[in-house]
Amino acid sequence: MAEAVEHAMESGQHLLVQAGTGTGKSLGYLVPALLHKNRVVVATATLALQHQLVERDIPALMAAAGELLSGDPAALGYAVLKGRSNYACLHRVREGVPNEQGVLVDLPEGSIGAEVVAMREWIEDESTAKGTGERDNAPRHTDRIWRQVSVSHRECLGAAKCPYGAECFAERAKEKAARSHLVVTNHSLLAIDAIEGVPMIPEYDAVVIDEAHELTARVTQAATDELSLPEIDRASRRAQRHVDGTQADDLGDAGEALRDAVESSDPGRIDNLPQGLADALALVRDAARALVSAFPKDAGDDAGTTQAKGMAQDIFKTAERMAANSDADVLWVAERDRQRGGNQLCVAPLQVWSQMRDKLLADKTVIFTSATLKLGGDFDVVANSVGLAPGDRGVTWEGLDVGSPFDYPQQAILYVATHLPPPGRDGLGPAQIDEIVDLIDAADGRTLGLFSSKRAAEAAAEAVRERLPHLTTLAQGEAQLPELARQFVEDPHTCLFGTLSLWQGLDVPGDTCQLVLIDRIPFPRPDDPLMSARAIAADRAGGNGFMAVSATHAALLLAQGTGRLIRTTTDRGVVAVLDPRLMTARYGRFLRASLPPMWTTTDPAVVRKALVRLRPDAGPR
């Protein structure tokens, strides 16, 4: 892998490299990255991998290879770049937090005020010690507390205007990155820098995208906008004290009109923009444009004016995008309860591969890597999704599967319960519940349950608690995920049930997890606005929308979910899929080809005996 990455960086040819869990793929790209003549960016999808790279892998590599690299001091420099809201803001800490009208207010009373005081003291200590001021290093806190000491990119005054610009944590991080040979960041920041054209990362010519199976989802998320009455109302009130005319009130009135139009629209995808909604969006767009123009031109370094104008500009851009009703975007009404401001409008790009091709792949050398890049047995599906269409505009790439250190046919069983009925819309039926209980009983706990819905996970947990009371059963939502994972590891007779966040990223090697239960093939919901729009677009282009969108989505999640089982060369266990369609449906072959080559059976008796043999109290294996 290291040789292939080096060749890609030297030749400028893009590379997709699948490297299974346990191969050490981070070293496979870090070594050539550090030896490359120019700056290299590494982008991850999760903070956990970012921490692993910065706190463990890169320091260990540099300690081991320091003598080799000592002739080039620049090669020893590395830095981390995150979004601005991940850093504490000294202006907000020292000048105060504005209220809805932009007026600075005192600290809230009670425990929250005390927590903010403690957080401010930590931030001042970080500033004195020239620390990073990163949220991940801060004392324990809630999102509400962090909002009291941080700002978004929109709210920032900018280094030139801010009286604390020279001390700014975010600016210091950017300056360090500009001096570094290796920059570690995340998919979203990479997308904003390369695709949206907002300069966030110092100049580079090669990027390694780890966890690349997540890239299109993260890029889509970064390019998604929302518009709701509370947001418009907040911008209107914030602007009131900075604008002399009626423009702030006009925006508030336009927001009311938009709310009425949204409430009269059914939730879901909007294929044809109704006239009433189009008119309301035009009102908001025009009112926001007028408000932006009404702000004084000589605001200087006034934080309130800068932030209020930024909010109005954001609303203008979003309303303008939605009112355009472009074929390149998908518009929908998302359901929200009244406490969260009621229903809101959302817009997202129909696809992102063309933006990635034109604005990232055309200018940079890109190495995509993940444990799950081959779907259906080859790289084509993922390559197309990131802009590497075969022969398209001269963009060339290679695919490499470096394999796995694990002997999947010997270490793992894939069990498909073909005797069960296909899953229905009403969640788990009695047959599925019986199967779950029997399998967990055979495994004596040691089970990770991956479910398609919170309701299914809770129903399974309730049944197991009732029928297997000697086991500990945990359900996602009963505590924070790190705490649930800790309990799962500490007590071998434990089951952990949950939904999407457990399908990826949970790392529990050893006897803790010997059974991974999957209740059904994780297809996207039929009413998902973006997925359904992409499927329709694929059909219209002459393809198969179901296979291109739904089956691909399911294959990726299945591969990630089954990957929770075997984490080391000594792990053993069973992946049990309670959805017979994995074996019986025509698309089942594509899904199975996306999974590790586990020994496969449909015989429940064989699987139960195997689970009993795997129990530590069963004696030598």
Phi, psi and omega in degrees: 000317180299319180294320180293320178295318178300316180297319179298315181294324181282324184270340183082008179271131181293153184223134167249122182229119176268126181225114185295163176307134177093358180277346184076041186295334179298320175291329179298333176253337181291323181299304178295331179295318180289333180272349181293148187288335182242172182298141178237138175255137172245123182245130179243163178269333187238152175294329181300315179291323177301316177298317180300316181296312189281325186265340184234301191292310183294313177300320180295318179295317181292325176296322182283326187248015184303320182296319180295322185272353189297338179288346181230087184305328181298330182292342181272356183269134174216156184211161177245135176236129177232173175296154187301327182290352176277354180247144174294147181253117181293327178296316180292322181294319187269332183259337179112171183255127179284149175274194184299332179267004179086007179272136179291135184239159178286167177298142174296151180279167175087201187295327180296317177300318179296321179293321179294319177301314179297320179294319179296322178296319178298319182295318178295322176297318178298319181295316180297320182274003183056043176281186185272337183066021183280145180301322183296338181263357185283160173301162182304137184199169176259170176301322182297319179295316183296326178296338178285345186233012182222167177225157174277173177300325180294323185277345185292138178289333187096146186301325184291327184265334187283132179294345180248019183303324182292336181260353190305129180297315182295319179292322178295323178296319178295320179295320178295320178298323180293339178264357190256151178277329183236127180240124178258126181218197181238167183302319184295315179295322176299318180295317180297320182288309189274323189262316180275350175077016176268114186294114181236335188238138176301157184307137179211165179236357177216142179225135173258122179254100177275161187053042188294342176297341181267353193299310185297323178294320180289321178294319177299316180299318181294334182260011180265135179240154179228153180216127181215162180300313180304322180293316179293318180297320179297317179295321180297313181292323180296328183279344189306316186273000182248354184232134185281326186278198183265009188298325179295316177296322180299321178295319177300319178295321178295324177297320177298319179296321179293320179301315180299320181291321179293318182293335178274358179259143177288143175300147179122186185291142178252106180276321178237117185293116179298150184300318181299319179289321178299317180296319181294320178296320178297322177299313180296315179302310184292322179293320180293321178298316180295323180293317179301317181292338184278346180292144180297143182283341185250047182291341179061228184257026179289117185294319182299315180295315180300314182290319180296318179294322178298319178297316180295321179296319179297317180295320177300312182298317182292314179297321179297318179296315181292319181295331179294333177050048183290147175295342180279353181242159172243127182247137177208162175260121179261136180284131174222144179285167184300324181297334179261015174098004179081181182301152180221159177270140177229149176220137181217156178291139178300320175211160182238358185296325182291322177296318179294321179296313187282329189246352177237303184293331182288335186250335186238158169271127187240129174249116177262131178217149181186166173282346182225085175243339179266110178248129184071013175101355178214178185271353193299320183298311180292320180301315179297323184291337181256007175100011180258056178293141184303126175067014185276116176053033176072010178283118182247151181206162174235151175244138181222128173251110183274003174081198184218148174284356185266143176263082188301318180298333179268332186265337189221147174244132170260115180250123176248119185279078184289346179281349180277155174289154176302146182297141179260179181285343186271015178089207184285133175265176181303322181295318178294319178298314179301317181296317179299313182297316181297317181293316181293323177299318179295323181278349183056050184091225175051037189237133170253117180259120181251116188242155183279347180209156177297323180298318179294318179297317181291322178295318178295317180298317180298317181294317181293320178298322182286320188262341177231065187292344180284348179263157174266124181241123182246143177235139179305136182104343179280343175198172176296149186303317178301322179292318177297318179297321179297315179297321180299319181286321187287328182246110184294336182268052187232145171243139177236119183246139179192189184244219198306318185293344176273343181291335183228139170092340180285123184240103182229079180288164175092196184287353179305318185233105177244357177220122172251117180260130176236118189287327181199161176299127187278063173293152174293157179297139181301333182265012176294118188300314185287314180297317181295322178295320179293324178294317178297318179297321179295319177298316182295332180277004178093005179263195178248103185299323180296312182290320184291330186246295187293310182293323178294316177302314181294319181298319181296314180293321178299317179296319178293318181295314179294335179292350177288342189281303186260109183245344178220171182289348180256356180291148175222151176169189186231136166256117182250117179254118185270022181242106185297343182298339178298333178256328190264333183279155181299323181284352180302324180299318179297317181294316181294327179290346179271354184260161174301154184284067180283154172293133190244140177212159173241010184267112182295328180294318179300318183291318180297319178296321179295319179295321177296319180295330182285342182298137182304332181275005182274357179089190183301142180271000000 
